[in-house]
């Protein structure tokens, strides 16, 4: 594809050199550059591993050495003769434009459903996929992985960078998918990763404290979420949570047709007569087109909300109640989301990704709804991230649990003891708290003291497979460790 065709999508491009050259690829990572490629210099930020790399402008020489024939920059700098230089105001915004054009805008051949919100994005996306896949070849894109019509492929970011995103869309089109549901993170919006994508449905799960290390204020964080809703066209649908206090902001922000979901407040789609158990949840799904009983294997009130948002997305797409019911009642397994460890033990052990104050409240409420004898909670807080939530989570854990073990959770470059002290600052009753830095030892301790009828909650890391320390990253998966520890205890009897 000619560079001139790509640059026609970037209105503020200032070009030095020839635009009449063939571009064989568009990349933002100098290590991926091949001969004939366009290199776009951005700050690379991968959400899953929370790795921030230096300014991409520092790697322009290496990109050219690897074969780049054109470079796109935010700030002017000299380049060798024969290399086309493109100056733009925002390389991230421009990257979205040229990536979409280079790959032929494959998302326009799909019905795209975007799910945003502080908590619940991953599970909600799986709910949507479960319903839609009853009748359509459906793709899924999110934190855990991406799926093309049921085939799982590795994912790096919750919302990938534009070239990666467009390539995945193309794979879905080539795989004969007609629909795709994707998680839309606040970073994805702010970094222009979803610019130019036409969403059929935009869904919002909830809004609570998170990512303040990046957004700095709740207002800035909320504005980022609202920006996604402002993009929705008037003939599309916006799904909002009527039970969340910030709902009016999202309703006001969008031009799309609003579908409200709720349990407590009047809404278009509601759950009534809810019955919780350790094995799942039963409720009546109430919609403008009628009501149906649902027996879901997902547990807890927060998963009822996730189910409602997912059902509302599919309702907006025109799916009938029978299809929605069948999709909600299929087994939906989401790694690290209220995931049980089942070894025939006489107590319950749950793994959950809850790593925000609101997330911890919701998962502990869900745990309490199963009527356990005691709740034993293992959790920590990440290093190099919003420290203000640490004492809040300490208070929540101790007030809503019978016993708490505070441990490490990706301390990164921070002193683990400092993180632990921040958490302890919010705790009044220290008598029911232990501190164990080693996460495996903390899990072993929780399982060891569990008695018949207890519930052990291991919160914070969920699906993650590593623990990031100051000087290294080690393999660590809460589910695998807990499964080993529980199996050992059961086998010892």
KAJO-V176556 format. One record per helix or strand of 3 or more residues. SS is the DSSP state (alpha for helix, beta for strand). FROM is the first residue (numbers start at 1). LEN is the number of residues. If there is no record, write none. Layout:
ss=<SS/SS>
from=<FROM/FROM>
len=<LEN/LEN>
This chain:
ss=<alpha/beta/beta/alpha/beta/beta/beta/alpha/beta/beta/alpha/alpha/beta/alpha/beta/beta/beta/alpha/beta/alpha/beta/alpha/alpha/beta/alpha/beta/beta/beta/beta/alpha/alpha/beta/alpha/beta/alpha/beta/alpha/alpha/beta/alpha/beta/beta/beta/alpha>
from=<3/14/25/30/37/43/51/56/70/84/91/106/111/121/138/146/151/162/179/186/199/212/218/237/247/257/269/280/290/301/321/348/357/375/388/403/416/430/433/439/455/466/473/478>
len=<5/3/3/3/4/4/5/10/4/4/12/4/6/12/4/3/3/13/5/5/6/4/14/5/7/6/9/8/7/16/9/5/12/5/13/4/9/3/3/11/5/3/3/14>
